[in-house]
């Protein structure tokens, strides 16, 4: 089903810029060309006068105070407004129905908590309308509950399908049947144990599809990435900090009625196939439509310096792995290179940052022949880019990545400009958050 998600972004970014309690006059200026919004604005004005304030989720993709989603399956978006009491640990979700020429009050769902941590909308029960999925934070500590709400259009009520504590969560189609399941991650307060729980929703209720342990010793998960593997099945890969240093990946799969951790050793209580020295989430770096898991390998250059080559592996439901390709990831500069055929072994990588802040990366073979030269220019230094000898490939985080144009005297092994365009990519911050937890 095509999901109808429209967000009003005229509020959220202003809230983020101000620590003051907003007023309707300052922030909630709905389009004057749409008089149907007037009743909505009047109602919010009234609620703000009663000690409530507009609020927004602290994490996730949707971070505005108002959203529109089709909660009744009629093809029109209901208005979803998030409020918080200015004095007590009270919050509320207000719903307004699109009545054509105006928005009419539909229902309200009161909550106890200090903040909305996340919000999402999905037709998790497959009945043609969307449910509201919210994360609720309690106090200043990392205590969260996930709540799934289903709107009963006839009774005009929001009914809870599930309320469950979580450390992190992800909506994704785990069984490939076209509707999202909910993956809940929970960390134990008294031990180093962490558990993944998968829920499905049918006929107005939640059903637990299974539980799988995460590697012992993981603390808060850093990222969760879901995608298809080569067999067409879907995995959700959880990357977490492992004890005090390093990271570990736990690939989770729902396969033939079982939910389990691929490669997990029940005796050691760890998935020791995927220990990493730094955080690099699973991804489809080569663009083949399938997700691969990274395994960084330290490589020592001829001059004694070192770098990490990242080998990427496909995985099967039986836990078998196969090497697919390699990359060089400059996580500081937010770009990566997919290695051409034959570069995996013998390629040297040298990096330096000059006095102007330009980060220069040189790829060479064992004989010292240059294979590729890349330069990352800060936005303030873009005027230094020599237009006649370097080509800008893309910008990332406001910086400019260039390659030095091949010269006639260069070795035949040097990468051509067209190949460089095809193999160099910016790191997508939406799919590869490199350092920050998803709720922060």
N, C-alpha and C positions, 0 to 999 in steps of 0.2 A: 504494500500500500504506500502510496505517495504521502509522505508525512508533511503536514502543513505547519511550518514553524516560521512565524514572523516575530521579530523582536523589535520593540521600540528602543533605539539606542540613544535617544535624546536625554536620558536620565543617567545611565550608569557611569559614563565617563566623567560627568560632572561630579557625581558623588565621590568618585575615586580621588578627585583633585581637592576635595574639601573635607575637613574634619568637622565642619559645622552641620547642624541639623538643617536639611533643606526645607524650603518653603515651596508651595505650589507656584507662586509667582516667579520664583527664581529658576525652578527646575522643570516643572511639569507643564510645559507649553505645548499642548497638543495642536495639531494642524487646524488652523481656523477654517480651512476649506472643507472640513468634515464636522458638521454640527452634531453628528451622532456621538461624538466624543464628549460633548458638553456635560451630559449627565454623569459620565464617568469622572470627569474632572471635578464636578460639584461634589460627588460622593467622597472622593479622596480629600478634598478640602475639608469636608465635615469630619472625616476620621482623623486628620492631622490636628484638628482643633480639639479632639478628645484625648490627646496625649500620645497618639501613634505617630510613627515616622515611616517614610518609605525606606526600604532596605533592599539589599541585593546579595546574591550568593558570593561567598568569599573565594570560591574556587570553581573549577569546571569551565565549560565553554560559554555558557550563558550567564552573563554577569550584569544584568540590568534589573530594574525594579519591576518592570512590567513585561509580560510575554503574551503572545497569542498562539494558541494551539487548538486543533479541532478535537475537543474532548467528547463530542456527541456523535461524530461520524456524519454530520450533515454538510460537510464541505466548507463550513464557516468557522473561523477561529474564535474561541472564547477568550476573553481578556483575563489574564492571571496576574494578580497584583500581590506583591509581597510587602507585609507590614511588620513592624516591630514596636513594642511598647517602649517608650523612652524611660520608664521608671522600673518596670518589672521584667522578669524573665518570661515574657509573653510574646508570641508571634502569631501571625495569622495569614492565611491564604484566602484572598477574595477572588471570586469568580463572577464574571459578567458575560451574559449571552448577547450575541449579535442578533438584534431583533429587526434588522434592516435599516431603519432610519435612526436607531438609537441603540445604546447598550443598556441592558436591564440587569439589575442585581439578580444573581442566580443563587449563590450560596457562599458560605464562609466556613473555613476549617481552622479552628483555634489550635495552637500548639504551645508547648512549653519548651523553652530553649533560649540560648543567648544569640544565635545567629543561624542563618541558612548557609550551609557549607557548599551545597551544590543544588542544581535543579536540572532536570531533563524531562523530555516528553517522548513516549514511544508506545506503540500499540502492542504491548507485551502479551495480551491475551488473544490477539488475532481476531477480534470481533468488529474491526472497522473503525474504532475510535481510539484516541490516545489516552494513556494514563499519565499521571503526574508522578515523577520520581524525585523526591527531595532528600537532601542530607541535612541533618540537624545537629548543630554543635551545642554542647553543654559546657558552660563556664569557659575559662581560659585554657583548660587542659584539652588534650587531643581526645575527647570523648565524643563519639558520633553515633547517630542512629540513621538508618536509611528507611524511608517510608514510601510505600507505593500506594497511591490514591486513585480510585476509579470513580468516575462521575456517573451516578444514576440519574439520567435525564428526566425520568418521570417523577421521582421523589425529590429531585433537585438536591441531592446529597452527595458528598464525597465520602466514599467508603474505603477504609484501609484494607488492602490485600495482604500487606506484609509490613511488619516493623522489626528491624533487626539491627543490632550494633555492628559497626564496621570500622576497619582501619582505612580501607579504600574499596571502591566498587567500580564495575564496568558493565555497561549494557552492550551485548553483542549477540549475534545469531550463532549460538554454539552448536546447534544441531543441523543447521542449514535448511530449516523448514520455512524460513521467511519472516519469523518474528524474533524479537530480542529475548534472550534470557538475561538474568541478573547474576553476575559474579560478585560475591561478597568475600572480602579478605578480612580475617580477624586475627589479631595478635593477642597472645595470652599475657595477662598482667603479671602472672606469677612465674613464668618460665620463658624460655626462648622458642617455644612452639608457636607456629602460625598455621592457620587452616584456610583453605579456599572452599567455599560453598556455592553450588550452582542451583539457582531457582528457576522454575518455569511457572507460567501463569495460564490457567485454563479454567473456564466456567466459573469465574468470580472468586478463585482461590489460588493460593500459592502452593507449589509442590517442590520439595527438595529433590533434585536429580542426583545429587551425590556430594561427597566431601573428599577432599584430597589434601594431604599434608604438604606444606611448603618446607623448604630446607630448614633444619634446625639452626638457630643462631641468627636468622634474619631479623632485622628490626623493621622499621616502617618501610613498606614498599615505595620505591621511587617512581616506577612507571609500570603501566600495564598496556600491552600492545596486542591486538587481536588481528588475525589474518589467516588466509587459506595457505595450506601447505601443498606440496606437489600432488598429493592424492586427492585433493579437493576438500579434505576435511579442514576444520577450523581449530586453531590453537589460540590460547590466550597466554602470552608470555609475561610473567611477573618478574621484574628486575628489582632486587632489594639490596640494601647494604648488608654485607656479611660480617658479623661481629664488628671489630673496630676498624678494619681496613679491608678493602676489596669489595666486590659485588658478586652476586650470583643470580642466575636465571632459573626460573621454574616454569617450563612449558606445560600448560594444562590442556587437556583434551576431553571432550565428551564423545565417546566412540563405542558403538554397538551397545548402548545402554549403560555404559560405565563412564564415570568421571574420575580421571586419575592424572598424576604427575608423571610425565614421560621421562624415564631415566632415573626416577627416584629410587635410592637404595634404602629399603626399610630397616636394615641393620645399622647402617651409618647415619640414617635419618638426614640424608643430604643428596642433592642432585649434583654430584661432583663432576659431571660432564661440562658444566657451564660456569666455572669459577673465573672471574675476570678481575684484572687490576684496576679498571676504571669503568664507569657507567657508560654503556653504549647499548641502547635498547634494540631489540629485534626489529627488522625493517625489510622492505622490499627495495634494496639499494640498486639492484640491477634492472628494475622495472619489468620483471617477467610475470608479475601478477601474483607471486607467491612470497610468503614471508620466510626469511632465513634468520638464523641465530648467529651472533658474532662470537668469535674466539680470538682476542688479540694475542699476537705473538711478538715478543721483543726481538728486534733485529739489531745487530751491532754493525756499524759502518766501518769502513777501512781505517778511519782516523780515530776509532775508539768511541765515538759518540753513538747513540742508539735512538731508535724510534720504534713504534709499534705498527706492524702490518696486521690488518684485521682479516682473518679468514672467516668466510661465511658458509654456514652449513645448512642444508635442507634436512628435514626430520620427517619420519614416518610414524604412523600410529603405533608401530611395534617398538619404537625408540631407536631404530637404525638411523644413522646420520651419513650424509655424503657431502663432500666438499663441492661448492658451487663456484665461488669466485673470491677474489681478495680486493681489499680497498686500503687506501691510506686516508685516515680521518684526521683532519685538523680541527679538533673540537674547540680549540680556543678561537680559531678563525671562522668556525661554522661552515666548513666546506669539506668535500671529500672527493677522492679520485677512485673510480673503479679501474683496477689494474687491467691493462690490455693482456691478451694471451702472451705468455712467456715472461711476464714481469714478476711473477710470484717469488721466484728465487733469484738472487743476485742483484736485485735493485737496491740502490743506496738512496737514502733521503737525508738531505741536509737542510736545516732551517736556521735562520737568524733574523733578528729584528734590528734594522738600522736606526741611526739617531733620529730620523724623521718619523719613526713609528711604522715604517713599511715592513711587513713580515714577508720575507723572501724564502721560497721553498724550491730546492733544486733536486730533481730526480736524475740519477746517473746509473750507468751499469758498472760492473766490476772493473772495467778497464779505465773508467773515468769519463767515458763519453756521455755528454749531456743528453738525457732523454726528454726532459720537460722542465721548463722554468715557470713558476707561478709567483705572483706578487699580490699581496693583499694590502691595498692602500686605505688608510683611514679617510673618512669623508672629508676631513679638514685638509688632507694632503692630495685630494684628487687632481689638483692642478699640476701635480708633479708627474702624472702619467704621460710618458712619451708616446704621442699618438702615432708616430711613424714606426715604432719598433715594438709596441705592445698592443694587444687587443683586449678590451674589456669583455669578459664573458657574462658576468652578472653582478648584481649588488646583493649583499647579505648583511643584515643589521646595519645598514647605512654605509658599509665598507664596499670597496670595489675589488673584485678578483680579476686579475689580468693574467694572460700568458704572454711570454716573450715570443714574438713571431720567429719561426724557423728561418735560418739564414742559408744561403747557397752553400756555404762552406761546412754546414753541419753534417753529421753522420746520418746515414740512411736510417739508423735506428731511432732517430728523433721523432717524437710524436707529431703528426701533422696538426694544423689548426682545426681541421674538421673533426679529427679524432678527439682532440682536446675538448671541443664543444660537446661531443657526445658522451664523454666519460667524466667530466668535471661537473659537480652538482653542489648547490647549497644544501646545508642540513636544514630540513624542514622542522622548525621548532614546534609545530603542532603535533608532529608524530614522533619527534625525538627530543623530549625535554632532557637536557643534558645534566642538570644539576639540582633542580628544585623539585620537591615532592609535589604531587598533583593537587594537594589541598592548600598549599602555601603560596 
